[in-house]
Amino acid sequence: MKFSVSLKSNNDFRRLYAKGKCASSHNMVLYCRPNRLRLNRVGITVSAKLGKAVVRNRVRRRLREVYRLNEDKLSPGYDIVLVARGRVKTALFRDLETDFLSLCQELGIAK
């Protein structure tokens, strides 16, 4: 990831869920909030309800790649959390990419 750092702390995730803006699609939910930095920080959440570790890790890798390929289309200075939904397991990659970009557009973080 060129312009971003990953979110790791539970406090950051909780702050985003409580005070961030939210948009959702069939495949994912996107939370964002300005972070007063000159870079984006991203976190990806995949629930254990989606499947065993192999499935969750595959979903996480796919969402990370969607973000990586499109991060230059986003304005810098945001904390972003992607939360996977059940349909993400069987969704095509291009569907994930269009969902991500439309959610970013909806939240106003796309350039």
Secondary structure, DSSP 4 states (H G I P E B T S, - for coil): --SEEE---HHHHHHHHHHSEEEE-SSEEEEEEE-SSSSEEEEEE--GGG-SHHHHHHHHHHHHHHHHHHGGGB-SSEEEEEEE-GGGGT--HHHHHHHHHHHHHHHT-B-
